[in-house]
Amino acid sequence: MVDRQDKNNAKEPKIKKLVIIGLGLIGGSLALALRRADYVGTIVGCSRSQSTLDKALQMGMIDQGELDVAVAVRNADMVVLAAPILSTQALFESMKNELSDHTIITDAGSVKRYVVEAAKNVFGHIPPQLVPGHPIAGSEKSGVTAADVGLYRHHNVILTPMSETDEQAVTTVRLMWESVGANVIQMDVDHHDEVLAATSHLPHLLAFSLVDTLAGKPDNKEIFKYAAGGFRDFTRIAASDPTMWHNIFVANQNATLKVLDQFSTGLAELRTAIQYNDGEKVLGVFTRAKVAREHFSLILEHRAYEKQQQIMNTKKISFVVKNGGCLKGEIRVPGDKSISHRSIMLGSLAEGVTEVEGFLEGEDSLATLQAFRDMGVVIEGPVNGHVKIFGVGLLGLQPPRGPLYLGNSGTSMRLLSGLLAPQSFDVELSGDESLTKRPMGRVSNPLTSMGANIEAAAKGTPPLKIKGGQVLKGIDYDMPMASAQVKSCVLLAGLFAEGKTSVTEPAPTRDHTERMLRGFGYQVETQGSKVSLTGGGTLTGTSIEVPADISSAAFFMVAASIAENSDITLKHVGINPTRIGVVNILKAMGADIEINNTREVGGEPVADIRVRSAALKGIRIPEDQVPLAIDEFPALFIAAACAEGETVLTGAEELRVKESDRIQVMADGLVALGVDAKSTLDGIVIQGGKINGGEVDSYDDHRIAMSFSIAALKSDGPIRINDCANVATSFPNFVELLTTAGMSLEVTEMNS
Ligand code: S3P
């Protein structure tokens, strides 16, 4: 390891003699910054121009100037090539006989394969002391006087060591760049050249070409006179050093040609779209570009990292909820998560435009939305719950450029695997830590028997690698568990399959997929517990109004029931019969719930639900209610803990494979708050009574976090719930609504 020199002790610098060949913007800025950093001993500058050397000496950036490369590198510990890239081989030739075995050679060129080949040509092999490098920094200015001491601060420097490269040499070069404030990363040589061809070389080519094309026009004075900010921004880099850039295109010919061809194809497509008034195509390209650019702006401003940090930090938030209080007023909780997911999926696969109102802007449904954007679907919004989807038809999805990241969302992964298995392209689905532990065999098994090719991780968990180009055949599937996700996955695959696809469910599960398919004009048959459809039809774009999510409303139903003097009305809640287990169970426990103003919107029943405090009693929960209340059990366990007597849940083993093991996590949390709760294999037994204040963990599960929040209404002290950021997956304004309704909840950093 190479020690950094400490200004306060007189340690010898490890790089006693450093030679920089080429003192333009790049070499000069490095020399200036290194001089300040005090990391090297003597800095020797080498240039073909005496006046450059004089200037560099005068500016104090070098200790010694040399015109002759061989003389300059004699006894050097490190040599940095910062001259035009096409001179690399000649420079290696000139220095060859003067380099010792320990002289480290690095460079600052924009193309890395060229440097490696030049070294091979001269030295006959790849020298272990060669560490190709590329600082991603620059400006349109050139020459020694343009040198900028801060040029590399907070900029990336890419090193591309090879298998032959000495590790110590890499470390020495890394420390040198870090001493001038750069952030050092490593990359494979050819990958570097491809990435830079796309992100740097192509934009320079376009800027040079555009300015040249316009400058060549007879009315060019007019054009430049009236050129607005857009022109100035876009063409700024056309003022860069022509020699340097000419060198780069010669040195990186293959990679630049490849990306130039891709760009030319895209441009030609846009030309055709404009010629034939294909507004949708043009809008599609622009919308996708805007979204990508917005994300990219964050990266440019170094905010993507910050944002990532914020996300990581928010992963560490806790809720501290004051005990006591009651709930009053009228509130509307956000849109239904299940319906929001499906609106994006079916809207994307439909012919024509679909408009959605009331879309849930939570992380889970946004993950679905992003996945379809990544597959080329133009989606406007969401803006205040409004989303406009320009459907591409069942066969119109395009291969995404990388894996589709679905965050925490099991619904996204399971439903998407159904509609992606029949596509012509390969795709990989990945997710966060919690999703990566969840079982996917339940969807890959039926899909495989339809003819799909899906590879999961060893335990049947994500990531899922789906091989495209498979022809799927309809199946008659007897679903082993009551799961709407599995049912929906198979039905979505059935849209593309040959013949009829049927799913028989062991108990009724939410039927939003079937209802929405019908809303899109697709024929779906339901006979008892069997749902069937025949592949090969089309979906027609439509309008969807997403009702408020009964799963989110459930926290308020339990809260208002357990807290004395509460009276709350939950507006426009979806009361689909496959979702109202929570109402049935609470009523059986003695809750005071009124369903008012029942109506139907877009094929889904909705109502306003009024809940007033009531004395709850423990019950044995009927097993037929379990699938109808599957997401509401964490909240119902809080109701049970506040009820008089014993509540027993059985037949709910599915709860163990949700975002967390909801049986165990709830039992542990309840016990931590002094409640007598015992988990069983498929349920829980809770003795209602007193709840203490205390500290519990949500295990990063949104519904656990929200359930323990409402428990504070009845606890004898405040409740602190750790790891609550995931509430944003399904209920982004939970804290706001809960406090508006009358509770006192503080969001703090975890461990503070
Ligand atoms: C959902 C189905 C349920 C539910 C999940 C959403 C859906 O999962 O728990 O939150 O949108 O289809 P299972 O199908 O695993 O029961």
Residues whose N, C-alpha, C, O or C-beta is under 5 A from the ligand:
A	BS01	S3P	S338 T411 A482 S483 A484 Q485 V486 I630 D631
